[in-house]
Amino acid sequence: MGRLEGKHALITGGTGGIGLETAREFLAEGATVAITGRSQERLDEAARQLDGPLLPILSDAGDVPGQAALAARLQEEWPRLDILMSNAADVTHLPIEEWTEEAFDRLIATNLKAPFFLIRALLPLFSRQASVILVGSVSAFVGHENAAVYGAAKAGLLSFSRGLTYELKDRGIRVNGLSPGPTVTDTFKPLGPERQAAIYAELRRTVPLHRIGTATELAKAAVYLASDESAYTAGTVLRVDGGIGELAY
Ligand SMILES: NC(=O)c1ccc[n+]([C@@H]2O[C@H](COP(=O)([O-])OP(=O)(O)OC[C@H]3O[C@@H](n4cnc5c(N)ncnc54)[C@H](OP(=O)(O)O)[C@@H]3O)[C@@H](O)[C@H]2O)c1
């Protein structure tokens, strides 16, 4: 308790899954937290589930000009920002023939371009002991079915942890990646219960630790990266993935 006392944190995509659990952990550790999402209804539901100083903001993480508006809103509300977790993502997986240019551009806007412009828009608000956490994916390192575009965008995002740490280090801003492996969230829900169960069974087989991670496990890792305990951790990627990004199975 209290590992994030007095800190202000923004989590994009905080109405469900890893973002929601991270908001819960950040609040429990004493932070003031803003979450974003695309639906007011889901933001209201998240607010009902969370306990503590919370600022829910309707904001689409794929809207590049909208990132400046999000930063301006935070600037009105808060004196500074200590933690940004860029977590919202477009998780579209398709075979090559089915990609349209529009869908490709939307995914790149959400997973790569808008996070960059959000960080830029937030520069005047970041404290001099700030931590930026970029949520990547094991797909940045390992080839998966239909994941070429998603994996490329996540690889680009994680690369910002190196390039932007270098560029922002003298402003006291650390940038790190947090790379989940298969994690139980609603992400596969649209595929229906049967397909979801089949995917989970296959993942349990292929993850070296032979289980699927929990959103809480990712959230605990995010607390470490957000807190001053990780003050010497910069420009790297923390993989919380049951070993699937590094180990043979
Ligand atoms: N779960 C996994 O197995 C896994 C594995 C590797 C990496 N990841 C990464 O982990 C992160 C979180 O994934 P998750 O599984 O927790 O997802 P999730 O359960 O589907 O939740 C996604 C969250 O992001 C929000 N969101 C999605 N698109 C958005 C947008 N354009 N603008 C604003 N908010 C948006 C959703 O809110 P609304 O729907 O309310 O807008 C929701 O709060 C993502 O970056 C994902 O790529 C997940």
Ligand as a Chemical Component Dictionary entry (heavy atoms), coordinates in Angstrom:
data_LIG
# 
_chem_comp.id                   LIG 
_chem_comp.type                 NON-POLYMER 
_chem_comp.pdbx_formal_charge   0 
_chem_comp.three_letter_code    LIG 
# 
loop_
_chem_comp_atom.comp_id 
_chem_comp_atom.atom_id 
_chem_comp_atom.alt_atom_id 
_chem_comp_atom.type_symbol 
_chem_comp_atom.charge 
_chem_comp_atom.model_Cartn_x 
_chem_comp_atom.model_Cartn_y 
_chem_comp_atom.model_Cartn_z 
_chem_comp_atom.pdbx_ordinal 
LIG N1  N1  N 0  -5.317  -10.081 -23.191 1  
LIG C1  C1  C 0  -4.263  -10.562 -23.804 2  
LIG O1  O1  O 0  -4.116  -11.799 -23.952 3  
LIG C2  C2  C 0  -3.187  -9.630  -24.308 4  
LIG C3  C3  C 0  -2.016  -10.195 -24.815 5  
LIG C4  C4  C 0  -1.012  -9.358  -25.292 6  
LIG C5  C5  C 0  -1.183  -7.989  -25.242 7  
LIG N2  N2  N 1  -2.343  -7.453  -24.757 8  
LIG C6  C6  C 0  -2.443  -5.992  -24.743 9  
LIG O2  O2  O 0  -2.882  -5.565  -23.475 10 
LIG C7  C7  C 0  -3.659  -4.372  -23.597 11 
LIG C8  C8  C 0  -4.987  -4.530  -22.892 12 
LIG O3  O3  O 0  -5.640  -5.638  -23.453 13 
LIG P1  P1  P 0  -6.885  -6.352  -22.714 14 
LIG O4  O4  O 0  -6.807  -7.789  -23.044 15 
LIG O5  O5  O -1 -6.958  -5.909  -21.295 16 
LIG O6  O6  O 0  -8.099  -5.759  -23.565 17 
LIG P2  P2  P 0  -9.660  -5.697  -23.229 18 
LIG O7  O7  O 0  -10.032 -6.538  -22.071 19 
LIG O8  O8  O 0  -10.332 -5.924  -24.543 20 
LIG O9  O9  O 0  -9.820  -4.163  -22.808 21 
LIG C9  C9  C 0  -9.439  -3.169  -23.704 22 
LIG C10 C10 C 0  -9.622  -1.817  -23.076 23 
LIG O10 O10 O 0  -9.176  -0.840  -24.003 24 
LIG C11 C11 C 0  -10.266 0.024   -24.307 25 
LIG N3  N3  N 0  -10.155 0.422   -25.695 26 
LIG C12 C12 C 0  -10.066 -0.360  -26.800 27 
LIG N4  N4  N 0  -9.938  0.408   -27.891 28 
LIG C13 C13 C 0  -9.957  1.696   -27.457 29 
LIG C14 C14 C 0  -9.851  2.943   -28.090 30 
LIG N5  N5  N 0  -9.738  3.049   -29.417 31 
LIG N6  N6  N 0  -9.901  4.056   -27.332 32 
LIG C15 C15 C 0  -10.022 3.986   -25.988 33 
LIG N7  N7  N 0  -10.118 2.829   -25.330 34 
LIG C16 C16 C 0  -10.077 1.703   -26.064 35 
LIG C17 C17 C 0  -11.523 -0.747  -23.963 36 
LIG O11 O11 O 0  -12.508 0.184   -23.581 37 
LIG P3  P3  P 0  -13.887 0.480   -24.371 38 
LIG O12 O12 O 0  -14.242 -0.782  -25.112 39 
LIG O13 O13 O 0  -14.808 0.822   -23.251 40 
LIG O14 O14 O 0  -13.556 1.631   -25.254 41 
LIG C18 C18 C 0  -11.053 -1.521  -22.736 42 
LIG O15 O15 O 0  -11.072 -0.701  -21.604 43 
LIG C19 C19 C 0  -3.764  -4.091  -25.092 44 
LIG O16 O16 O 0  -2.761  -3.165  -25.451 45 
LIG C20 C20 C 0  -3.472  -5.436  -25.726 46 
LIG O17 O17 O 0  -2.939  -5.313  -27.027 47 
LIG C21 C21 C 0  -3.347  -8.241  -24.282 48 
# 
loop_
_chem_comp_bond.comp_id 
_chem_comp_bond.atom_id_1 
_chem_comp_bond.atom_id_2 
_chem_comp_bond.value_order 
_chem_comp_bond.pdbx_ordinal 
LIG N1  C1  SING 1  
LIG C1  O1  DOUB 2  
LIG C1  C2  SING 3  
LIG C2  C3  SING 4  
LIG C2  C21 DOUB 5  
LIG C3  C4  DOUB 6  
LIG C4  C5  SING 7  
LIG C5  N2  DOUB 8  
LIG N2  C6  SING 9  
LIG N2  C21 SING 10 
LIG C6  O2  SING 11 
LIG C6  C20 SING 12 
LIG O2  C7  SING 13 
LIG C7  C8  SING 14 
LIG C7  C19 SING 15 
LIG C8  O3  SING 16 
LIG O3  P1  SING 17 
LIG P1  O4  DOUB 18 
LIG P1  O5  SING 19 
LIG P1  O6  SING 20 
LIG O6  P2  SING 21 
LIG P2  O7  DOUB 22 
LIG P2  O8  SING 23 
LIG P2  O9  SING 24 
LIG O9  C9  SING 25 
LIG C9  C10 SING 26 
LIG C10 O10 SING 27 
LIG C10 C18 SING 28 
LIG O10 C11 SING 29 
LIG C11 N3  SING 30 
LIG C11 C17 SING 31 
LIG N3  C12 SING 32 
LIG N3  C16 SING 33 
LIG C12 N4  DOUB 34 
LIG N4  C13 SING 35 
LIG C13 C14 SING 36 
LIG C13 C16 DOUB 37 
LIG C14 N5  SING 38 
LIG C14 N6  DOUB 39 
LIG N6  C15 SING 40 
LIG C15 N7  DOUB 41 
LIG N7  C16 SING 42 
LIG C17 O11 SING 43 
LIG C17 C18 SING 44 
LIG O11 P3  SING 45 
LIG P3  O12 DOUB 46 
LIG P3  O13 SING 47 
LIG P3  O14 SING 48 
LIG C18 O15 SING 49 
LIG C19 O16 SING 50 
LIG C19 C20 SING 51 
LIG C20 O17 SING 52 
# 
